[in-house]
Amino acid sequence: MAPAPNPGPTVSTASVGQTSFGLVRLSAVAVPHLAALALMLATETDFGSRIGFLLSWGILNFFWIALLRRPALSAALSLTLVVLLVLLSRLKHDVVQMTANFVDLMVIDRDTAAFLFTIFPNLRWSVIAAALVIVPLMYTLWWLDPFRIPRLPALACKLACLAALVGVSLTWPDEAWRGYYDDGYLSKFARSGVVAVSDFARDGFMESDAATQERLKMPLLDACHPAGRRPNIIMIHDESSFDIRSAPGIKVPRGYGSHFLSFDGKERTFMAESNGGPSWFTEYNVLAGLSSRSFGRFAYFVTRIASGRVERGLPLALTRCGYDTISLYPAFGGFMSARSFQTTTGVAHFYDAQDLGAKDVEPDGFFYDSALKLMSQQAPSKPLFAFVYLAANHFPWELKFRPELLPAWRAPGNAPSVDEYLRRQALSAEQYQAFMAGLKKKFPNQPILLVRYGDHQPEFAPHILDPGLDEAGIGKKLESYDPRYYATYYAIDAINFDPVKSPVVMDRIDAAYLPLVILEAAGIPLDPSFEEQKTIMLRCGGVFYACRDGAEARRFNRLLIDAGMIHGL
């Protein structure tokens, strides 16, 4: 007799199999949400930020559901984007001490992508490997997802979450200084988006008057005819440098302070527009001769936004007067679009760390020697403007930087980071004097004007200026532009040249006026835009953006827009 046919699995076995498969399909929906909840608890630190996270999570999920109708795949895609944002935020914080902001998307450019792939050469392969894993996983979730959600309710829920996020963000805006905290990645990104879009819709990227009846005398038809021989001009970006004696109780070595003196023995104050890290704020000030504060919440991205749009500045004014212009930059040129921005303001020859052969962070002497070499290649009949951007005094100060360069150093007895900061300042002052000696030796008959400035105070400065304040108190003082937190120095030196006396060489100036100070001290005729800015400077006593609650800066920005020097903002 033939055997009976295989009856198949028993009812109980089939039921168990179906139940297990059903649990797997339900898990595909639940697991991404549980993972997001764990991520929220790990990265969001207070009730307000967690509300922002949940609303943002809802917006992402309902967006994908309205598009795909599959909640499991939608949750997985949302989780992937959130994890990617967290990783990019932490990466950005490691590089520039600030988490990702919605404006990063608004001003995304090739320079930024090229910079990331340059400093993280394995990042490209990591992206490819992640894509090879994620794509099959998403296809599996597409197949496993047992649910189909109607699009219209999903769209309604997305709009409800968006409306709630807008209300929360506008009613309780996130303080700008919290962007420097290494947490709250999704909530800060989402809330910054609401404020950034609102600000952009109202003012664009940059504040300016809607219209003005005044006009600058443009175009520039007259040639530049300076009186006397034009000096070579060297502008030195003295990283994180200020006179630390403004903080109470700090012990300094003998002779400290001479580095801040000009040729006439005076110490002058330079009011920067950043504190603790973003040197590119001051880079914008001293090259464009304008205020980063005009960009409001977009100020952090000022050089990226201004690239290709702000065609006005010190290098362009000097080019008009026959100068060749070079810049020595201590990082990769793609960082914050430095190469593109400096070229826009008139720098003809931009040398970044790679061009100069820099290996990691180099002492000031490396850039001074590079400047001497490049100046030696210059035709003696053509004056030169050189922008020398230093970096050795950059944080962290917990590690000793090149101790062999200053073997006789003795710590004064402050906190270790403060003593290391003072050691680097001493090294910087010593190498500057060596640079001066090199200039005198190599160019014994050439007139040279040197102008140095501290680009901002170090990041620990607020804690020694106001040791009794917590982070929130310091953040509020930074946000209100307490002048004690933004004061550094500027100094003028000269070789074979007597700087021209001018009323703009004041004891205290805002950073945006430094180009005007340099042009006047060098005896260079001013173009109409700098003539107008000189009038503003004298009228406002060296204050630029804050003069008349920003009215002068807004009017001046409009004049430059109407003259075609600023466009697309």
C-alpha positions as CSV (number, residue, x, y, z in Angstrom):
1,M,0.0,0.0,0.0
2,A,1.3,3.4,-0.9
3,P,2.2,5.6,2.1
4,A,-0.2,8.3,3.1
5,P,0.6,11.8,1.8
6,N,2.5,14.1,4.1
7,P,-0.2,15.9,6.1
8,G,2.0,19.0,6.6
9,P,2.5,20.8,9.9
10,T,0.0,20.4,12.7
11,V,-2.4,23.2,13.4
12,S,-0.4,24.2,16.5
13,T,2.9,24.2,14.6
14,A,1.5,26.4,11.8
15,S,-0.1,28.7,14.4
16,V,3.2,29.1,16.2
17,G,5.0,29.8,13.0
18,Q,2.5,32.4,11.9
19,T,2.6,34.0,15.4
20,S,6.4,34.1,15.3
21,F,6.4,35.7,11.8
22,G,3.7,38.1,13.0
23,L,5.9,39.1,16.0
24,V,8.8,39.7,13.6
25,R,6.7,42.0,11.5
26,L,5.4,43.9,14.5
27,S,9.0,44.2,15.8
28,A,10.0,45.8,12.5
29,V,7.6,48.6,13.4
30,A,8.3,48.8,17.1
31,V,12.1,48.5,17.2
32,P,13.0,51.8,15.4
33,H,10.7,53.7,17.8
34,L,12.2,52.1,20.8
35,A,15.7,52.9,19.5
36,A,14.7,56.5,18.9
37,L,13.3,56.7,22.5
38,A,16.7,55.4,23.8
39,L,18.5,57.9,21.7
40,M,16.4,60.8,22.9
41,L,17.0,59.8,26.6
42,A,20.8,59.6,25.9
43,T,21.2,62.9,23.9
44,E,18.4,65.3,25.0
45,T,19.0,66.7,28.5
46,D,15.8,68.6,29.6
47,F,12.1,68.6,29.1
48,G,12.0,71.3,26.4
49,S,14.6,69.5,24.2
50,R,12.8,66.2,24.6
51,I,9.5,67.8,23.5
52,G,11.5,69.1,20.4
53,F,12.8,65.7,19.8
54,L,9.4,64.0,19.9
55,L,7.8,66.6,17.6
56,S,10.7,66.3,15.2
57,W,10.4,62.5,15.3
58,G,6.7,62.8,14.5
59,I,7.3,65.1,11.6
60,L,9.9,62.7,10.1
61,N,7.7,59.6,10.6
62,F,4.5,61.0,9.2
63,F,6.4,62.5,6.3
64,W,7.6,59.1,5.2
65,I,4.3,57.5,6.0
66,A,2.5,60.0,3.8
67,L,5.0,59.2,1.0
68,L,5.3,55.4,1.5
69,R,2.3,54.3,3.7
70,R,4.5,51.8,5.4
71,P,5.2,52.6,9.1
72,A,8.0,50.1,9.7
73,L,10.0,51.4,6.7
74,S,9.1,55.0,7.6
75,A,10.4,54.6,11.2
76,A,13.6,52.9,10.0
77,L,14.2,55.8,7.5
78,S,13.5,58.3,10.2
79,L,15.9,56.6,12.6
80,T,18.6,56.4,9.9
81,L,18.3,60.2,9.4
82,V,18.4,61.0,13.1
83,V,21.4,58.8,13.7
84,L,23.2,60.4,10.7
85,L,22.4,63.8,12.2
86,V,23.8,62.8,15.6
87,L,27.0,61.5,14.0
88,L,27.5,64.6,11.8
89,S,26.7,66.8,14.8
90,R,29.3,65.1,16.9
91,L,31.8,65.3,14.0
92,K,31.1,69.0,13.5
93,H,31.5,69.6,17.3
94,D,34.9,67.8,17.3
95,V,36.0,70.1,14.5
96,V,34.5,73.5,15.3
97,Q,32.9,73.0,18.8
98,M,29.3,73.5,17.6
99,T,26.6,71.0,16.7
100,A,24.8,70.8,13.4
101,N,22.4,73.6,12.7
102,F,19.6,73.8,10.1
103,V,21.6,76.6,8.4
104,D,24.1,73.9,7.4
105,L,21.5,72.7,5.0
106,M,20.7,76.2,3.8
107,V,24.2,77.0,2.8
108,I,25.6,73.6,1.9
109,D,28.4,73.8,-0.6
110,R,31.1,71.7,-2.3
111,D,33.8,73.3,-0.2
112,T,32.3,71.8,3.0
113,A,32.0,68.3,1.5
114,A,35.5,68.5,0.1
115,F,36.8,69.7,3.4
116,L,35.2,66.7,5.3
117,F,36.5,64.2,2.8
118,T,40.0,65.7,3.0
119,I,40.4,65.6,6.7
120,F,38.5,62.3,7.0
121,P,39.8,60.3,4.0
122,N,38.0,57.1,5.1
123,L,34.7,58.9,5.3
124,R,33.9,58.2,1.7
125,W,34.3,54.4,2.2
126,S,32.2,54.6,5.4
127,V,29.4,56.2,3.5
128,I,29.6,53.5,0.7
129,A,29.7,50.7,3.3
130,A,26.7,52.2,5.2
131,A,24.7,52.4,1.9
132,L,25.5,48.7,1.1
133,V,24.0,47.7,4.5
134,I,21.1,50.1,4.7
135,V,19.6,49.6,1.2
136,P,19.0,45.8,1.6
137,L,17.7,46.4,5.1
138,M,15.2,49.0,3.8
139,Y,14.0,46.6,1.1
140,T,13.5,43.8,3.8
141,L,11.4,46.2,5.9
142,W,9.4,47.1,2.8
143,W,8.6,43.5,2.4
144,L,7.9,42.7,6.1
145,D,5.8,45.7,6.9
146,P,2.2,44.4,7.5
147,F,0.5,47.8,7.7
148,R,-0.7,50.3,5.2
149,I,-1.7,53.7,6.6
150,P,-3.8,56.2,4.6
151,R,-1.8,59.2,3.3
152,L,-4.3,61.9,4.3
153,P,-4.3,61.2,8.1
154,A,-0.5,60.9,8.0
155,L,-0.2,64.3,6.3
156,A,-2.5,65.8,8.9
157,C,-0.5,64.4,11.8
158,K,2.7,65.7,10.2
159,L,1.3,69.2,9.9
160,A,0.1,69.0,13.5
161,C,3.6,68.1,14.7
162,L,5.1,70.8,12.5
163,A,2.7,73.4,13.9
164,A,3.5,72.4,17.5
165,L,7.2,72.5,16.8
166,V,6.9,76.0,15.3
167,G,4.9,77.2,18.3
168,V,7.3,75.7,20.8
169,S,10.4,77.1,18.9
170,L,9.0,80.7,18.6
171,T,7.6,80.8,22.1
172,W,10.6,79.4,23.8
173,P,13.5,79.9,21.4
174,D,16.7,78.0,22.1
175,E,19.5,80.2,23.2
176,A,22.3,80.6,20.6
177,W,25.0,79.7,23.1
178,R,23.5,76.2,23.6
179,G,24.8,75.3,20.1
180,Y,28.2,74.9,21.6
181,Y,27.0,72.1,23.9
182,D,27.6,68.6,22.7
183,D,24.1,67.4,23.2
184,G,20.5,67.9,22.0
185,Y,21.4,67.2,18.4
186,L,17.9,66.7,16.9
187,S,16.0,69.2,19.0
188,K,18.5,72.0,18.4
189,F,18.6,71.2,14.7
190,A,14.8,71.3,14.3
191,R,14.3,74.4,16.5
192,S,17.0,76.2,14.7
193,G,15.2,75.5,11.4
194,V,12.1,77.2,12.6
195,V,14.0,80.3,13.7
196,A,16.3,80.3,10.6
197,V,13.5,80.1,8.1
198,S,11.6,82.8,10.0
199,D,14.6,85.1,10.0
200,F,15.5,84.4,6.4
201,A,11.9,85.2,5.3
202,R,12.0,88.5,7.2
203,D,15.6,89.8,6.5
204,G,17.3,87.4,4.1
205,F,20.8,86.4,5.2
206,M,22.0,89.9,6.0
207,E,20.3,92.9,7.7
208,S,20.1,96.0,5.5
209,D,17.8,99.0,5.1
210,A,15.1,98.4,2.5
211,A,16.1,101.5,0.6
212,T,18.1,104.7,0.9
213,Q,18.3,107.9,-1.1
214,E,22.1,108.1,-0.7
215,R,24.5,106.6,-3.2
216,L,28.3,105.8,-3.2
217,K,30.3,107.4,-6.0
218,M,30.6,104.3,-8.2
219,P,32.0,102.9,-10.3
220,L,35.6,103.6,-9.4
221,L,36.9,105.5,-12.4
222,D,39.8,107.4,-10.9
223,A,43.2,105.7,-10.4
224,C,44.8,105.3,-7.0
225,H,47.6,107.8,-6.4
226,P,49.1,107.5,-2.9
227,A,51.4,110.2,-1.7
228,G,54.9,108.8,-1.2
229,R,56.1,105.2,-1.5
230,R,53.5,102.5,-0.8
231,P,54.6,100.1,2.0
232,N,54.4,96.4,1.9
233,I,51.5,95.5,4.3
234,I,51.5,92.5,6.5
235,M,48.3,91.7,8.5
236,I,48.8,89.1,11.2
237,H,46.0,87.0,12.7
238,D,47.2,86.3,16.3
239,E,45.1,83.3,17.3
240,S,43.2,83.5,20.6
241,S,45.4,86.3,21.9
242,F,44.4,88.9,24.4
243,D,45.9,90.7,27.4
244,I,45.1,88.2,30.2
245,R,45.8,90.8,32.8
246,S,42.2,91.9,32.4
247,A,41.2,88.8,34.4
248,P,41.6,89.1,38.2
249,G,44.2,87.1,40.0
250,I,46.2,85.8,37.0
251,K,50.0,85.6,37.5
252,V,52.0,86.6,34.4
253,P,55.7,86.2,33.6
254,R,58.1,89.2,33.8
255,G,57.8,91.5,30.8
256,Y,54.3,90.2,29.8
257,G,52.4,92.8,27.9
258,S,55.1,94.2,25.6
259,H,53.7,92.1,22.7
260,F,50.5,94.1,22.8
261,L,52.3,97.5,22.3
262,S,52.4,99.4,19.0
263,F,55.4,101.2,17.6
264,D,54.4,104.3,19.6
265,G,54.2,102.4,22.9
266,K,50.4,102.4,23.1
267,E,48.2,99.3,23.8
268,R,45.1,99.5,21.7
269,T,41.8,97.5,22.1
270,F,40.3,95.5,19.3
271,M,36.6,94.5,19.7
272,A,36.1,91.1,18.2
273,E,32.7,89.7,17.4
274,S,33.4,86.1,18.6
275,N,34.6,84.4,21.7
276,G,36.4,81.1,22.2
277,G,36.6,79.6,18.8
278,P,35.1,80.9,15.5
279,S,38.1,82.8,14.0
280,W,36.3,83.2,10.7
281,F,34.0,85.8,12.3
282,T,37.1,88.1,12.6
283,E,38.4,86.9,9.2
284,Y,35.3,88.3,7.7
285,N,35.7,91.5,9.7
286,V,39.3,92.3,8.7
287,L,39.0,91.3,5.1
288,A,35.5,92.5,4.1
289,G,35.6,95.4,6.6
290,L,32.1,94.6,7.7
291,S,30.2,93.1,10.7
292,S,29.4,89.4,11.1
293,R,26.6,90.6,13.4
294,S,24.7,91.8,10.4
295,F,24.0,88.2,9.6
296,G,22.1,87.6,12.9
297,R,21.6,83.9,13.5
298,F,23.4,83.2,10.2
299,A,26.6,84.8,11.5
300,Y,28.2,81.4,12.3
301,F,28.2,80.7,8.6
302,V,29.3,84.2,7.5
303,T,32.3,83.3,5.3
304,R,30.4,80.5,3.6
305,I,27.4,82.9,2.9
306,A,29.7,85.8,1.9
307,S,31.7,83.7,-0.5
308,G,30.9,84.9,-4.0
309,R,28.5,87.6,-2.7
310,V,30.5,90.2,-0.7
311,E,32.9,91.7,-3.2
312,R,34.3,94.4,-1.1
313,G,37.2,94.6,1.3
314,L,40.8,95.4,2.1
315,P,42.5,93.2,-0.5
316,L,40.3,94.6,-3.3
317,A,41.0,98.1,-2.2
318,L,44.8,97.4,-2.2
319,T,44.6,95.6,-5.6
320,R,43.1,98.8,-7.0
321,C,46.2,100.6,-5.7
322,G,48.6,98.2,-7.5
323,Y,49.2,95.7,-4.7
324,D,49.6,92.0,-5.1
325,T,47.7,90.1,-2.5
326,I,48.5,86.7,-0.8
327,S,47.1,84.8,2.2
328,L,48.8,82.1,4.3
329,Y,46.1,79.9,5.8
330,P,46.9,77.3,8.5
331,A,44.0,74.8,7.6
332,F,42.5,73.3,4.5
333,G,41.2,75.9,2.2
334,G,37.7,74.3,2.1
335,F,37.2,75.0,5.9
336,M,34.3,77.4,6.2
337,S,34.8,78.2,2.5
338,A,38.0,80.2,3.4
339,R,39.6,80.0,0.0
340,S,36.5,81.0,-1.9
341,F,35.7,83.8,0.6
342,Q,39.1,85.3,0.6
343,T,39.3,85.2,-3.2
344,T,36.0,87.0,-3.3
345,T,37.4,89.8,-1.1
346,G,40.4,90.2,-3.4
347,V,43.1,87.7,-2.3
348,A,44.9,86.8,-5.5
349,H,47.1,84.0,-4.2
350,F,45.7,81.8,-1.4
351,Y,48.1,79.2,0.2
352,D,46.5,76.8,2.6
353,A,48.1,74.3,4.9
354,Q,48.5,71.7,2.1
355,D,50.1,74.3,-0.3
356,L,52.5,75.4,2.4
357,G,53.5,71.8,3.4
358,A,52.2,72.2,7.0
359,K,52.1,69.1,9.1
360,D,49.3,69.2,11.7
361,V,49.4,72.5,13.8
362,E,52.6,74.4,13.1
363,P,54.3,77.1,15.3
364,D,54.0,80.7,14.2
365,G,57.6,80.6,13.0
366,F,56.5,78.2,10.2
367,F,54.1,80.7,8.7
368,Y,56.5,83.6,9.3
369,D,59.2,81.7,7.4
370,S,56.8,80.9,4.6
371,A,55.8,84.6,4.4
372,L,59.5,85.6,4.1
373,K,60.0,83.0,1.3
374,L,56.9,84.2,-0.6
375,M,57.9,87.9,-0.2
376,S,61.4,87.2,-1.5
377,Q,59.8,85.9,-4.7
378,Q,57.9,89.2,-5.2
379,A,59.1,91.8,-7.6
380,P,60.6,94.7,-5.5
381,S,58.7,97.3,-7.6
382,K,55.3,95.9,-6.8
383,P,54.0,96.4,-3.2
384,L,52.6,93.4,-1.5
385,F,49.7,92.7,1.0
386,A,50.2,89.5,3.0
387,F,47.6,88.0,5.3
388,V,49.4,85.7,7.8
389,Y,47.0,83.6,9.7
390,L,48.5,81.9,12.8
391,A,47.1,78.9,14.7
392,A,49.6,77.7,17.4
393,N,47.8,79.3,20.2
394,H,44.6,77.5,19.4
395,F,43.0,75.2,22.0
396,P,43.4,72.7,23.6
397,W,45.7,74.1,26.2
398,E,45.6,70.9,28.3
399,L,48.5,69.6,26.1
400,K,51.9,71.2,25.8
401,F,52.6,72.4,22.3
402,R,56.2,71.9,21.1
403,P,57.8,72.4,24.6
404,E,61.3,72.1,23.0
405,L,60.8,75.5,21.4
406,L,60.8,77.4,24.7
407,P,63.0,75.2,27.0
408,A,63.6,78.0,29.6
409,W,59.9,78.5,30.3
410,R,58.8,78.5,33.9
411,A,55.1,78.3,34.7
412,P,53.8,81.3,36.8
413,G,51.6,79.1,38.9
414,N,48.0,79.4,37.5
415,A,45.7,76.6,36.4
416,P,47.6,74.3,33.9
417,S,45.6,75.4,30.9
418,V,46.2,79.1,31.7
419,D,49.9,78.5,32.2
420,E,50.1,76.7,28.9
421,Y,48.2,79.6,27.2
422,L,50.8,82.0,28.6
423,R,53.7,79.8,27.4
424,R,52.3,79.8,23.9
425,Q,51.8,83.6,24.0
426,A,55.5,83.9,25.1
427,L,56.5,81.6,22.2
428,S,54.4,83.7,19.8
429,A,56.0,86.9,21.0
430,E,59.5,85.5,20.6
431,Q,58.8,84.2,17.1
432,Y,57.2,87.5,16.1
433,Q,60.4,89.3,17.1
434,A,62.4,86.8,15.0
435,F,60.1,87.6,12.1
436,M,60.8,91.3,12.4
437,A,64.5,90.6,12.4
438,G,64.1,88.5,9.3
439,L,62.2,91.3,7.5
440,K,64.9,93.8,8.4
441,K,67.6,91.5,7.1
442,K,65.9,90.4,3.9
443,F,64.4,93.7,2.9
444,P,66.7,96.4,4.3
445,N,65.4,99.2,2.1
446,Q,61.7,98.3,1.7
447,P,59.0,100.1,3.7
448,I,56.8,97.6,5.6
449,L,53.7,98.2,7.7
450,L,52.7,95.4,10.1
451,V,49.4,95.2,11.9
452,R,48.6,92.4,14.4
453,Y,45.3,91.6,16.1
454,G,43.9,89.1,18.5
455,D,41.0,87.4,16.7
456,H,39.1,86.5,19.9
457,Q,39.6,85.5,23.5
458,P,40.4,81.9,24.4
459,E,37.5,79.7,25.3
460,F,38.4,79.6,29.0
461,A,38.5,83.4,29.2
462,P,34.9,83.9,30.4
463,H,35.6,81.5,33.3
464,I,38.5,83.6,34.5
465,L,36.9,86.9,33.8
466,D,33.8,86.0,35.8
467,P,34.7,82.9,37.9
468,G,31.5,83.0,39.9
469,L,29.2,82.5,36.8
470,D,27.8,79.2,35.6
471,E,27.5,78.3,31.9
472,A,24.1,79.8,31.6
473,G,25.3,83.1,33.1
474,I,28.3,83.2,30.8
475,G,26.1,82.3,27.9
476,K,23.8,85.3,28.6
477,K,26.7,87.7,28.8
478,L,28.1,86.4,25.5
479,E,24.7,86.8,23.9
480,S,24.4,90.3,25.1
481,Y,27.9,91.1,23.8
482,D,29.5,92.1,27.1
483,P,32.6,94.0,26.0
484,R,34.8,92.3,28.5
485,Y,34.3,89.0,26.7
486,Y,35.2,90.4,23.2
487,A,38.1,92.8,23.9
488,T,41.5,91.7,22.5
489,Y,44.2,93.9,21.1
490,Y,45.6,95.4,17.8
491,A,49.1,96.7,17.3
492,I,50.9,98.6,14.6
493,D,54.6,98.2,13.8
494,A,56.7,99.5,11.0
495,I,60.0,99.0,9.3
496,N,61.6,101.8,7.1
497,F,58.2,103.5,7.3
498,D,56.5,106.1,9.4
499,P,52.8,105.2,9.8
500,V,50.6,108.0,8.7
501,K,48.8,109.8,11.5
502,S,45.0,109.5,11.3
503,P,42.1,110.0,13.6
504,V,40.9,106.5,12.8
505,V,43.8,105.0,14.6
506,M,41.8,105.0,17.8
507,D,42.6,103.4,21.2
508,R,39.6,101.2,20.8
509,I,38.0,100.0,17.5
510,D,35.4,97.5,16.4
511,A,36.9,94.7,14.3
512,A,35.2,95.9,11.1
513,Y,37.3,99.1,11.1
514,L,40.7,97.4,11.0
515,P,40.9,97.6,7.1
516,L,40.2,101.3,7.3
517,V,42.9,101.7,10.0
518,I,45.4,99.9,7.8
519,L,44.6,101.9,4.7
520,E,44.9,105.2,6.6
521,A,48.2,104.2,8.4
522,A,49.7,103.1,5.0
523,G,48.7,106.4,3.3
524,I,46.5,104.6,0.7
525,P,43.7,106.8,-0.8
526,L,40.3,105.5,0.2
527,D,37.7,104.4,-2.3
528,P,34.1,105.8,-1.8
529,S,33.0,102.9,0.4
530,F,35.9,103.3,2.8
531,E,35.4,107.1,2.7
532,E,31.8,106.6,3.8
533,Q,32.9,104.1,6.5
534,K,35.5,106.5,7.8
535,T,32.7,109.1,8.3
536,I,30.7,106.5,10.2
537,M,33.7,105.5,12.3
538,L,34.4,109.1,13.3
539,R,30.7,109.8,14.0
540,C,30.3,106.6,16.1
541,G,33.7,106.8,18.0
542,G,35.0,103.5,16.7
543,V,31.8,101.5,17.2
544,F,30.3,99.9,14.0
545,Y,27.4,97.4,14.3
546,A,26.1,98.7,17.7
547,C,26.1,102.3,16.7
548,R,22.6,103.6,16.8
549,D,21.3,100.1,17.5
550,G,22.5,98.8,14.2
551,A,21.1,101.6,12.0
552,E,24.5,102.7,10.7
553,A,25.5,99.1,9.7
554,R,22.1,98.5,8.0
555,R,22.3,101.8,6.0
556,F,25.9,101.0,5.0
557,N,25.0,97.5,3.9
558,R,22.3,99.0,1.7
559,L,24.8,101.4,0.2
560,L,27.1,98.5,-0.7
561,I,24.2,96.5,-2.1
562,D,23.1,99.4,-4.3
563,A,26.7,99.9,-5.4
564,G,26.9,96.2,-6.5
565,M,29.5,95.3,-3.9
566,I,27.1,92.9,-2.2
567,H,24.6,90.8,-4.0
568,G,22.5,87.7,-3.4
569,L,21.9,88.4,0.3
